Amino acid sequence: MQGYVLVFRPSTGNGMIESEHGETFRFTAPIGDTPLHAGDRVSFEAAAHPTGSPRMANAVSMLSAWADRLPPAERTSLAAMCDDLQIQTAG
């Protein structure tokens, strides 16, 4: 399955994904793995046996970062804004 990260907390490795079909899934990523951010497109496997709501997602991996989908001009503007705010970005 594929979807988008709704929220991810690097300190705990916990996050939420919304699938392309509008379903919500919880996931836990190993701490120290590539950090995910809200808006990142991911692939994942739905847990075989639903346990609770929302369901669990396994084998979550990033397909593309949210910023990679921005047009080049918007990426440049975003980078400039991050520099102005002194926010460090990956890449």
N, C-alpha and C positions, 0 to 999 in steps of 0.2 A: 504494500500500500504506500501511498504518498500523501503528504500534507505539509502543514506549516507549523512551526513552533509558535505557540501562544506566549509561553513564559518559560524561562530556564534560570535556575539558581545555581551558579557554579559552586558555591560553598557547600551545597548538599548533593548536587547532581540530579535534583528533582526538576521535572518540567511537565508541560502539557503540550499536546499536539492536537490540532484540528485537521481531520482527514479531508480529502477532496469531496467526500460525501457528507461533510458536516458533523461527523462523529467526533467526540472528544476522547482522547487517550492520555493516561498518565505514563510517564517513563522515568527511569533512573539511569543516568549515565555515570560511568566510573569517573570519580573526581580526578582531574588532571588530564582527561581526554580533551580533544579540541573543543573549546567552549562554543556552545550554541547561543544564538540570540533570537529574540522574538522576530518573526518574519522569515527566518531561514527555512528553505524548502528541504524536507527530509524524506527518506524512505524508511519504512519500518514494517515489522510483522505484528499483527494483532495477536494478543495472547490467545492460545487455543481454547481456554476455558474462561469465559467472562467471570471475573470475581469483583463484584461491586460496580459502582458507577462513579466516575468514568472507567472504562476498560483500561487494561495495561497494554503498552506497546513494548515490543522487544526488538533488539538489533537495530536501533535507531542510528542512521548515518546521514550526514549532510550531503545533499545534492548540489545546493547552491546557497551562498550567503545572500541575505536580503539586499545588501548594497550592490552585489554583482548584477542585479536585475535593473538597476537604475541606468538611465541614459548617461553617456559620458559627461555631458555638461552638468547634470545633477550630481554625479559623483564628485566632480571637481568642486562644486559649490558646497557639498557636504563636507569634503575634506578641509576646505577653507574654514568652514564654520567650526569644525572640530579643533582645528589649529587655534582659532580665535578663543575657543573655550578651554583650550589646553587639555583636550581629550585625546588620549592615545588610541589609534586605530590599528588593527592588524593589516598587514600587507604593505 
